[in-house]
Amino acid sequence: MFIPPHWNHKNIKFPEEEINTVIEGLKKLPSKEHDNFTSLHYTSYENPVNPEGIWNEVYGLILSDLLTDVGIYKMSRYSYIYWSQYYIRNSSHNIHNHYSPHPKNDLSFVHFLKVTDTPLFRFTNLEGEYFTPPKQNEGDFICFPSWVWHEVIPNESDQERLIVAGNIQINNMDPYEN
């Protein structure tokens, strides 16, 4: 059975008011529609406007906690980026990964902030096998190597979906230099 490397970090919920503020900010951005990787959804990825910036401090704390839990926080220097994505009916995100040698992406994450009744995020091995992580409740935070292929299947409901995704780059892993 196909089960890619991944782990659940914690369940971290944000106030509904903040989530709605981010959604309203995303709705003001042009939607990404039918390019090579996506079909109709709103994202702050590669956009100078980032409504999720209200969470800069809290994501710094979440990621230091994550790297502490996996045992590399005290021995590493790292950087990260993150962005938000808002999905409505018929929204999806085709199969992709976050691997990039420049800048190097080591780990990726998805934070589920507003979810649909049916889990939409899943991993794939590009051979027709899929794995849908069972923890896709509001607040769930999952992490995986950036090279793992994944997608968001079409939202066939009228429910809204908001996630924050990101990449962590490990810049140095020497316990004696940190």
Residue pairs with C-beta under 8 A, 6 or more apart in sequence:
1 129
1 131
2 123
2 125
2 129
2 130
2 131
3 131
4 123
4 125
4 131
4 144
4 148
5 144
5 145
5 148
6 123
6 133
6 142
6 143
6 144
6 148
7 70
7 142
7 143
7 144
8 133
8 135
8 140
8 141
8 142
9 62
9 65
9 66
9 69
9 109
9 141
9 142
9 143
10 65
10 141
11 137
11 139
11 140
11 141
12 62
12 111
12 139
12 141
13 113
13 138
13 139
14 55
14 58
14 113
14 139
18 54
18 55
19 113
19 114
19 162
21 51
21 54
22 51
22 52
22 54
22 84
22 86
22 113
22 162
23 86
23 114
23 160
23 162
24 51
25 44
25 49
25 51
25 52
26 42
26 43
26 44
26 51
26 84
26 85
26 86
26 162
27 42
27 86
28 49
29 42
29 43
29 44
29 47
29 49
31 40
31 41
31 42
32 38
32 40
32 41
32 42
32 43
33 39
33 40
34 40
36 94
37 93
37 94
37 96
38 92
38 93
38 94
39 90
39 91
39 92
39 93
39 94
39 154
40 88
40 90
40 91
40 92
41 85
41 86
41 87
41 88
41 91
41 92
41 93
41 152
42 85
42 86
43 83
43 84
43 85
43 86
44 50
44 51
44 52
44 83
44 84
44 85
45 83
45 85
45 165
46 83
47 83
50 83
50 84
51 84
52 82
52 83
52 84
52 164
55 164
59 80
59 82
59 164
59 166
62 111
62 141
63 78
63 80
63 168
64 73
66 109
66 141
66 143
67 73
67 76
67 78
67 168
68 74
72 170
72 173
74 175
74 178
75 173
75 174
75 175
75 178
76 170
76 171
76 172
76 173
76 178
77 170
77 171
77 172
77 178
78 168
78 169
78 170
78 171
79 103
79 168
79 169
79 171
80 166
80 167
80 168
80 169
81 166
81 167
82 109
82 164
82 165
82 166
82 167
83 164
83 165
83 166
84 162
84 163
84 164
84 165
85 93
85 162
85 163
85 164
85 165
86 160
86 161
86 162
87 93
87 120
87 152
87 155
87 160
87 161
87 162
87 163
88 155
88 160
88 161
89 155
89 156
89 157
89 158
90 154
90 155
90 156
91 152
91 154
91 155
91 161
92 120
92 151
92 152
92 153
92 154
92 155
93 151
93 152
94 151
95 124
95 126
95 149
95 150
95 151
96 149
96 150
96 151
97 108
97 146
97 147
97 148
97 149
97 150
98 105
98 108
98 146
98 147
98 165
98 167
99 105
99 146
99 147
100 146
100 167
103 169
104 169
104 170
105 146
105 167
105 168
105 169
106 145
106 146
106 167
106 168
106 169
106 170
107 143
107 144
107 145
107 146
107 167
107 168
107 170
108 143
108 144
108 145
108 146
108 148
108 165
108 166
108 167
108 168
109 141
109 142
109 143
109 144
109 165
109 166
109 167
109 168
110 121
110 141
110 142
110 163
110 164
110 165
111 139
111 140
111 141
111 163
111 164
111 165
112 121
112 136
112 137
112 138
112 139
112 140
112 141
112 163
113 138
113 139
113 162
113 163
113 164
114 138
114 160
114 161
114 162
115 136
115 137
115 138
115 159
115 161
116 155
116 157
116 159
116 160
116 161
117 157
117 159
118 156
118 157
119 132
119 133
119 134
119 136
120 136
120 152
120 153
120 154
120 155
120 161
121 132
121 133
121 136
121 150
121 151
121 152
121 163
122 130
122 131
122 132
122 133
122 150
122 151
122 152
122 153
123 130
123 131
123 132
123 133
123 144
123 148
123 149
123 150
124 130
124 131
124 149
124 150
124 151
125 149
126 149
133 142
135 142
144 150
146 167
155 161
172 178
